[in-house]
Amino acid sequence: MLNPIDSAAVIRDGGAVGRFPDEIHEGVAWWMGACLVVVTRADRIVVAHDGHPTSSRFHERFCRGAVNARHFGCVVVDLRVTDDSGVMRATQEFGAVSGALITTIGDGVETVRISLYDGGGHPLGEQSGLAVIRDMIAEDRVPIPVNEQARGRVERYRSPANGGGAAE
């Protein structure tokens, strides 16, 4: 692992959380995206951030990890900037898919949170995949794509009011 983290301290409480850049870095977002797809066996997920510049960087890396997860060819629906309720609405709109929301708080010392949600809109718990993700990252078993055809893609979200569903 190029830039290890204390996975037990960072991957907890429904996702990953830590001070940036001391405890968490953008690579964690890539790992979390790829592992979420593999653990949930997802062919589609929704992902958003809170608009903070640091969150935006983590969001981009999360999406890249999710589309590069083994052979799943996952479609990542990019909600861009929204909050928990926006992620919850989209997870249900797309048929109870998993999702993620990346947020950052603080000035100077920033804390980044990558919140993961199951298909029911609940925070991903220890039993529903978080423990497996933590172990995969701790043991450096982060999934990579099998081949170019196995890669997924990112689609920008259009709200139902503007013509509905994912597009682009």
PEVENGI-V403107 format. One record per run of one state. SS is the DSSP state (@ for helix, = for strand, . for the rest). FROM is the first residue (numbers start at 0). LEN is the number of residues. Records with the same first field share a line. If there is no record, write none. Layout:
BEGIN
SS->FROM-LEN, FROM-LEN
END
This chain:
BEGIN
.->0-6, 12-2, 20-3, 24-1, 40-3, 49-3, 67-7, 81-2, 93-4, 105-4, 117-5, 123-2, 138-9, 150-2, 157-2, 162-3, 167-1
@->6-4, 25-15, 52-15, 83-10, 125-13, 147-3, 159-3
=->10-2, 14-6, 23-1, 43-6, 74-7, 97-8, 109-8, 122-1, 152-5, 165-2
END
